[in-house]
Amino acid sequence: MTKTLHYVFDPLCGWCYGAATAVAALGKAPEVELRLLPSGLFAGSGARPMDDDFAAYAWSNDQRIERLTGQRFSEIYRSQVLSDRQQRFDSGPATLALSAVSLTAPERESEALEAIQHARYVNGEDITRLEPLAAVLQAQGLEQAAACLLRSDGELLAANRARIAAAQALLGQFGARGVPCFILETHGQRQLLNSSAAYANPQAFAEQIAKA
């Protein structure tokens, strides 16, 4: 029996990056169909300028995530991303990039998310602009998705809106406010999972879902 795991996330969410190991393991589990749904949490009205106070808060939170999960937040990220006052905290472009992948190579979306997260948190790249995001996709061999992103035509924009709406509807259904959010669907029944297990032991978390 195939189970569907709805993964609601935001590409600029540090805790979602912390859950990346669990998400990667789930993406390889044959018993689980992983459905990625970007929430738009830090896009549009959720975007904000990167000022000194927010940068300090983000770095403090990032260090906590690194201690808990082992996911790396590099000094290059701190100096080139968090210290850049021209770069907004805006997940809209990265969300759009992932929607481009979902249209052109849906089976590789989790891989693309991992690459985008690595580009920001390890390589210190600006993933709040379309051109660097297209370069990240091209480096993964996702040339069609990169071209789709740079076009940003009506089809892509409509798909992006629909994905965000579906994510927000799921969050509303379960009264969940934050991300990451894991919702397991079996036999048409959905249940909200405790995401904390994805940090402590990601492999066990993935195996538990596969056996559920």
N, C-alpha and C positions, 0 to 999 in steps of 0.2 A: 504494500500500500504506500502510495506517495503522499507525503504530508506537505502542506504549503506553510512556509514560515514568512510572514510579512515583517520585513525589517524597516522600521521607520527611523530615519536618520537625517542629519544635516552634514554636508561635507566640511563645514567649519566647526563642528562640534568636537571638542577635545575628547569627550567621553566616548563618542562614536569612534574616534581614532583609537582609543584605548580598547575598544571591543573588536578591532580589526582582525586579530588572530582568531577569535571565535567565528567571525563572519567568513573568513577564508576557509576555515574547517567545514563550516556548514555548506559553503559553496561546492565542496568536493564530496559531500555525502549523497550517495545515489538515492537514498530514501527520502530526501528532503528537496522540495522545490523552493529555492530561495527567491523571494520577490522583494526587490528593493524599491522603497517608496520615499523619496526626498520630501521632507516636511515643509520646506520653505521657511523654517524658523528664523534664520538670519538673513533672509532675502526681503526685498521690498521694504515694507515698514519696519521689518526686524533688523535691517542693516543699520550701521552706526559708524561714526568716525572712530579712528583709532587714536585715542588721546593717552596721556601719560597714566592716568588712573586706571583706565581700562586695560592698558598693556600690562601694568603691574599685577592687576587682578588675574588676567589671563595667564601670565607666566607662573604665578603662584599656584593656580589651579592645574596648569600643565605639569608642574613638578609633582604634584600629588598624584596625578594620573600615571606619570612615569614610574613613581615608586610602587604603585599598586599593580600595574600591568606590565611594566618593562618596555612599553612603547617609548621610543626615543623622541625627545623634543630638543633639537640641536641648538647650539649657540648661534649658528648662522640664521636659523629661524628667528631667534630672539633679536639679533642685530639687524636683520634685513626685512623682517616682516613686522614684528611687534614695535620696532623703533621707527618704522616708516609712517610719517604723519600724512602722507599723500594717499596711502593705501587704506581704503575703507574696510571695515569688517562686514563683508557682504558676500553671502554664499550664493547669490543669484546666478552669477556666471558659471560657477562650478556645478550648480544644480542643472543648468541648461546643458552643460557639457555631458553630464551623465544621461540626460534625456536624449541627447544626440546618439549616445552609445545604445540606449535602449531601443531606438528606432532602427539602427543599422547593424548592431551586433549584440543583441540582448544577452546572449550567453556569456558575454565578457564584461558585463557591467560591474560586477563586484571587483574584478581585476582592475578596471578603470578607476573605480573609487579608491582602491588601495594605492594606485599610482598617483592619483591627485593628492591624497593625504600625504604620501611620502614626499611629493614635490614641495609641499608647504612646510611640513613639520621637520623634515630632515634636510632637504636641499635649500630651504629658505626662498623658494620661488613665489612669485606673485600669482596666485590662482584666482584673483579677483578681476582679471581681464581675460578677454577671449583669446588673444594671440598666444600668451603663454600656455593657456589650457589646451589650445589646438596643438601646440608643440608637444605637450605631455601625451596627448592621444596619438599623435604621429609616432612618437618614440615607442609606443606599445603596438604599432602596426595597425592602428585604427584610423587609417587615412580617410575612409568614408565618413566616419563620425566627426573627424576634425573639419572636413569640408562642410558637413551639415551644420556644425556649430558656427563656423564663420559666416555661412549664409544666413542663419537664424531666420528661416522663412516661416510662413504661417503655419505649416504643418508641425514644425518643431515647437513653436511657441504654444500651439494648442495642446500638443502632447505634454509639454512641460506643465501647463496649467492643470491638465487633467490628473497628472501624477501627484501634484501637490494637493489637489482637492481630495483625491482618494486617501492620501496619507492623513490629512487633517480630519477626514470623516472617521477613519479608524481610531485616531487619537480621541476624538469626541465620543465615539461609541464606548470606549473603555474608561473615559474620564482621565486619560493620561495627558499630562501637560508637557513633559520633557522628552528628550531623546537621549540615547537610543531607546527604542521601544520594540520588543519582540512579541509578535502575536502569532501563535500556532493554530493552524486550521486543520482539523481532521474530521472527515465525514460531515462537512458543512458546519461543524461547531468550532468556534474560536475561543481561545483563552489567552489572557495576557500573562507572559512569563516574567519571572523575576530576573531582570537584566544584570544584577550584581554578580550572578554566577558566571557571566561571560568574562568578567575581569579576573576573578580568583583562579579559575581553572577552565580556560576556554575549550580545551579538548574534551573535558568531561561534560561541559555544557552542550557541545555539539553532539556528543554521543548520547546524552540523555534525550535530546530532541529526536535524534534518529530512531531511538528505541521506544519513544512514547507511543 
